[in-house]
Amino acid sequence: MDGSKIKDKPVTEEMLLAQGYRKYLGEELDIYYSKDICAHIGNCVLGNPDVFEVGRRPWIIADNAGIEENIRVINTCPSGALKYIRKDGK
């Protein structure tokens, strides 16, 4: 799944926030999460526990990995509960 799109359209912050996603700020990449969509498969936590750690607050720290690593993990989310927006415009 492409974490930068919904129904093949690029996501925007306004779109994601309107759909109930919560924003987790990063220096180069923001990660968005929707608890209402999450299927709790655990790909994120297993994919990179430095970024995604359920017992921590905040539970997502985008800057604990690079852009490409975050994108790799987010794209393994089968439900679409995780999305991202790059700040470099790519």
N, C-alpha and C positions, 0 to 999 in steps of 0.2 A: 504494500500500500504506500502511496506517495503522501507523506506527511505534510506536504506543502500545498495540497489540493483537497477540495471536496467536490465530488462529481466532476472531476477533470477541470475545475476552475481554481485558479490560485486563491489561496485564503488571504483574507485581510484581518487585521486586528479587530476592526469593527464587526465583521462577520462572526469571528470566533467568540468575541465577548457577548454578542447578541444571542448566540447559541448556547451560552452558559459555560464556556471554557474559562478556566482560570489561567492567568498569565504568570509565568516564571521568568523573570528578567535575566538575560545574560549579556555580556559585553558585545558579543558578535552574533548571537542567535537567541531569540526568545522562544521558549517552549510553552505550549498551551495544553491544558489537560481538562477533560470533561469527566467528572465522576459519574455522571448519568449515562454515559456511553460505555465506560470501561467494563470489560468482561472479566477482569482480574486474572488474566492468563499468566501474567508475570514476565512477559518478554522484556519489558523495560528493566525491571530489577535484576533479572538474570543477565541481561545484555550489558549493563554497566551500573553496578551498585554504587559507584562513586557519584553518579549523577542522580540516580533514582533509588532512594532509600526510604522505605515506608515508615520506619520508626523515627525518622528525623523531621524536624520542622525548620525550614520548609523541606518537603520531601523531595523536591526537584531542585538541584543546583546546576544550572546550565553550564556554568564556567568550570565545572570539575572535569570537563572533557572538551576536546576540540569540536569544531563545526561538523566535520565529516563523520566523526564517531557518534555524535548526537544524532545526526541525520540517519546513520545506519541503524541505530537502535530504534528510533521513532518509526522508521519505515517497517519495522517488524511488528508493530502494533496491529493486531488483526481487526480490532473493533473501530479504529479511527479515533480513539479517545485522546491520542497524542498527535499534536500538530506542531509545526514550527514556522517561524518567519526569520529569514536571514536578514541581517542589517546591512550586508554589503550589496544588496540588490540583485544577487544572482538567483 
